[in-house]
Amino acid sequence: MQQNKSVTEFILLGLTQDPLRQKMVFIIFIFYIGTVVGNLLIIVTIKFSRSLGSPVYILLFHLSFADTCFSTSTAPWLIVDALSAEKVISCNECMTQVFAMHLFGPMEIFVLVLMAVDHYLAICNPLHYPTIMRPEVCIILIILAWIAALIHSIIQNVLVWKLPFCGNNLIDHYCCDLQPFLKLACMDTYVSNLLVVFNSGATCSISFFILMISYIVILYSLRNHSAEGRKKALSTCTSHIIVVVLFFVPCIFIYIHPQTTFSMDKMVAVFYTIGTPFLNPLIYTLRNAEVKNAMRKLWSIKITSESKG
């Protein structure tokens, strides 16, 4: 941080100040453990299952990884905040949290967009799909997505890094996200708020619009498919649409009004940083026969080998 900044640490006020309600925060611990276990199970299954080497599962691998990291960037602080009497976080820790949230969050967005492209090509252009969406092409697209997410995160950090903090150090949140952080600056942050809307709000809104248009086109094209093909495609698309809506709607709500604070902001943030990453493994495994079969096969082989050993 800049040397002229007198504030070197901040106090997180947490999700709630009510002692009784604060105890309910432990429920989030259960969701967080479920998020980590569920997504790691998908990651391990895709990594070691030969049957799950197609582009859609390469993308699902990175979505699960981003989910795990995104949730981990906020959930532990929320849990520690509920346990600890001192809720202090240093400037460097705050900046690290902002960096992580705005690296893995946008990565989820970009992976979801790539998954929509994959679904579009598979359903609307099946003859050319193997040629266009090869695993090598998919990996290149993922690398570009990571680079874009990194650039986004760096821009967000720069917006905060240059601000002076010299008075109030109470962050009315359970994490160091941009909106509550910008309110503590000892200068006019109107331009910074506009940049947040442009960088984060526009990214979420435009991506959501593109995704919805792509799925409308996909669903419209299904009228020419057979009943069996239509049923399979609808099952795949439904899962993806559910994930998109659950992630993007709260995200857009948070980042299109950076200068205004609503009482529900923190609960909405909990939902898209912890709730959605928890639901993703359930949605993609319960509605995907290939993933479930690969899991059964992988873990049955592992149990058999251990019993023989």
N, C-alpha and C positions, 0 to 999 in steps of 0.2 A: 504493500500500500504506500501511498505518498507520505513523506515524512511529516508534512504539516497537519496531518490528521491526528487529533487528540484522542479520538475514540479508537481503542485497540481491541475491544471485545464488545459483544452484544449479549443481551438477555432475551431468550426466547420465551414468550409468554405461554406458548403451548396451544393445544387444541381448545382447552377450557380452563377456567380458574376455579370452577366448582370442584371441591375435593371429592364429592360423591361421584360426579360425572367423570372426574379424572381417573377413577378406578376402572371405569368402563373402557379406558384406552387400552387395557390389557387384551381386550377382544381383538384389537388390531394386531397384537403379537401373533395370535393364532392365524389370522389372515396372512400375515407376512411369512410365517413359517410355511403355510400352505402354498404361497406364491413361489418361494424358493424351491421347495420340494417338487412341486408340480412342474415348474419350468425346467429344473435340472433333470427331471425324469424325461422330459421331451428332448432336451439337449443330448443326453446320454443315448437315448433310443435312436435318434437320428444319426448320431455320430457312429454308432457301432452296428447299425442295421443296414445290410447291403440293399435291401428292398426299398429303402427310403433315400435314394440318391438323386431323385429328380429335382428340378429347380424349385418346385413349390415347397419341398421339404428343406432345401437349403435355405430358402427364405424364412420358413417357419423356425429353423434353428436360430437364425439371427434375431428373429422377433422374440423368441423365448429368452435369448441372452440379453437383449435390450430390456425386456420386461424385468428380468431379475436385477439388473444393475440399476434401472430407473427406480424400482421400488426400494432397493437398498440405499439409494441416495437420500431418502427421506424417512422411511419407517424406523430405522434404529434410533434416530434423533427423537422421534415422537415417543418411542418406548422409554428411552433413557430420561426424557423430559418428565414423564409421568412418575418415574422412580426417584429422581434426584431432587434434592431441595434447592441446589444451585443449578440454574438452567443457563449457564454461561457458554458462549461459543465465541471463539476468537475470529478476528477479521479473516485470517487465512483459511480457517475452517469454513467460514461463510462463503468465501469466494470459491473454495473447492466444491462446496455443495451446489452453488449456482452453476458452476462449470459442468458437474456431473448430471444435474437435472436437465440442462439444456444441450447435453451431448446425447444422452440415451433417450430422452423424450422425443426429439426430432428424428432420431434413428428409427424409433417405432413408426413414426409417420411415414418416413421414406420407404421402409420395408412394406408397410401396408399398401402404399401406392404401387410398389413393384409387384406385390401379390395380386393386385387388381389387374395390372398389365398382363401378368402370367395367366390369370383366369380369362381375360379377354381373348388372348391369343389361342388358348386351349379350346375355348368354346366357339369363338367366331371365326377362327382361322386354323382349324385343326390340322389341315394338310401341311401347312408351312410351319406349324409350331415346333416340331423337332429340329428344324433348320435354324429358326430364329432364336428360340429360347434354349440354347444349349447350356450345359452346366458351366462351361467356360465364360459364356456371355453373362450368365447369372452372377457369377463371382465378380466379374468386372463391374457390373451394376451395383453390387453390394459394396465394393470398395469405393465407388463414387458416392454412394449414400453415406458411408462413414466419413468421407472427406467433407461432404456438404454439412453433415451434423457437427463436425469439428469446427468448421468455419462459423456456423451459426452460434455455437457455444462461445467461441472466442469473441465474437461481436458482442454478445450479451455481457460477458465479463468486462470487456473494455468500457461498456456503458456505465458499469458500476465502479470500476477501478479508478476512474478519473474524478469521482465525486468526493467532496470533502465531508467528513462526518465529525462533528465537533460538539454535539450537545446530547440530545436524547439517544439512548442506546437500547431502548425497549422495542423489540420486534414482535408485533402482535400477530404471531403465526407460530407454527411448530417447525418451520424450516426457513431458510434464507432465500425465499423466492424474490423475484425482482420487485413486485409491487410493494410489499411491506418494507423492503430494503430501501427503495428510492424515497420513501416518505421521511426517512431519517436524515437525508442529506441537508447540509447547511447552504443550499442554493436552490434556485428555481430549476425543477426537473421536468418542465413541460416538454422540452425537446427530447429528453431521454425517454419520457413516457410515449411520445409519438413514435420514437424509434422501436420501442418495445412492441407497440401495436403493429407497426410495419413488419418487424422481424418475426415476432412470435405469433401475434394475432393473425396476420395475413398468411403466414405459413400454414397455420391450422385451418383457417377458413378456405383458402384456395385449394389446399389438398383435399379437404372434405368435399368441396364442390366438384372437383375433378373425379373423386372416387364415386360420388353419387351418380354423376353423369355416366361414368363408365359402367356402373352396374345397371343403370336403366337401359343402356344400349345392350348389355349382355342379356338381361331378362327379356328384352324385346326380341332378340335374335333367337331365343329358345323356342319360339313358336314353330320354327322349321325343323326342330329336332324330334326324334322319336320319343315316345313316352318314357322309356327307360333312361335314355340320355338326358331328357329334361329333368327327370327326378334326381339323378346323380348331380347334375349341374346346379339345380336349385338347392340341394343339400349343402354343396360346397359354398355357393354364393351366400346363402343364408347365414352360415357361420361367420363369413367374412364381414357381411353387412352388420351383424350384431356387434362384432368387435369394433368396427369403425364408428358406429353410433355411440357405443359406450365410452370410447376414448375421446372422440373429437368433440362431442357436444359439451362436456364439462371443460375441456381444454379451451374451446372457443369462448365459453362463458367467462373464464378466468382472464384471458389475455386481451379481450376487446374492450375492457373498461379498467385499465391500469390506474387511473387517477381516482376511481370511485371504489369504495369498500362496502361490500354487503355482508350481513351477518352470516350468510350461508357460504361465504367464500372458502373458509377453512374446511368445511365438510365436503364441498365440491372438490377441493384439492385432494382430500383424503381418498375420494372415490376414484379419481383418475390416476393418482400416483400409487395407490395400494389396492383398491378394489378391482380395477380393470386388469392389472397384471395377475391378480388372483383368479379372475374369471377366464382369462385367455386359455390356460391349459385345459380347463374343464370343457370349454367350447370346442377346442380343436381336437381333443381326444375322444370325448363322448360322441361327437358327430362324425368322426373319421375312422372308418373301419380299418384302413391300412395302418394307421398309427397304433390302434389298439392291438391288432394282430402282431405287429412288429414288437410291441412291448411284451406281449405274452410269450412270443417266440424267444426274444432276447433273454428275458428273466427266467424262463423255463430251462434254457440252455445253461444259464449261470448257476441255477439251483442244482441242476443235474451234475454239472462239473464239480461243484463243491461237495455234493454228497458222495461222488466217486472218490474225490480226493481225501 
